[in-house]
Amino acid sequence: MIIKTRNLSKQILFNKEKLDILSDINLEVNESSSIAITGPSGSGKSTLLSILAGLDLPSSGEIFLDNNPLHALSEEQRAMVRKDSVAFVFQNFELLPGLTAIENVMLPLELKAKNKAKDVAKNFLEKVDLLDRIDHYPKQLSGGEQQRVAIARAFACESKVLFCDEPTGNLDSKNSQLVSDLLFESYKDSSSALVIVTHDKLLAQKCDRELELVNGKVK
C-alpha cells in the first residue's frame, strides 16, 4: 500500500469560527493503482490532494505515504519524501518559462542526479508525441502541448505516486481527450500510483475507482 489515511480531518478558522474542510477521511491506495477524487467545487478535493502529497498537514488523523507518517514530519522532512516519492501534474502546467520543453523535463531528473537526464527526457517527450517541439519554450506551445510536457516531466521522474490536480481543467474538449489518453497510456507503462482530482467524469471513469467528496466527507 502506497497511501493510507486514518480518520483524516482538516479544519480552518474563519471569522473566529471553525470550518470543517475534511472530516474523517479513510482512504487506501495500492501501488500501481489509480483513483479519481471527485466532487463539487468547495468539497475539499484539492485540500485532500495537498495533504496526501505532503504539501499540507491535517488538523487530526494520520496520513502515510510510502510508509512515511507525513502527519508527524516537519516541512523539511516532508519535502524529502516528496522529492523521493512524488510527482505532480497541475491544471496550470507549472512549466518554467525560461526553459525549453526538454529542459523542463530534465530539471527534476538533474535535481535527483539521474544518469543521462537528456536521453530520458527525450524518450518521454517522444512518448507524448512532442519530439519535434523539444526546443520550444512554453510560450511557443499550445495549452495541450504544455500539459503533455508536464506529463512527460512527471512520468520521467519514475515516482511512486503521481498527483494530478485538474489536469484537463484548462483545456478544450479535443485537447482534454488527447491529454487524458496520453496520461493513462503513460500510467499503464509505469509502476506509479495515480491520484487525480478532477471534475471531468470521463477522466474519472478511466481510473480503477472513484472517491466522491461532498462537504468534506466521502459520499
Secondary structure, 3 states (H helix, E strand, C coil): CCEEEEEEEEEEEECCEEEEEEEEEEEEECCCCEEEEECCCCCCHHHHHHHHCCCCCCCEEEEEECCEEHHHCCHHHHHHHHHHHEEEEECCCCCCCCCCHHHHHHHHHHHCCCCCHHHHHHHHHHHCCCHHHCCCCHHHCCHHHHHHHHHHHHHHCCCCEEEEECCCCCCCHHHHHHHHHHHHHHHHCCCCEEEEECCCHHHHHCCCEEEEEECCEEC
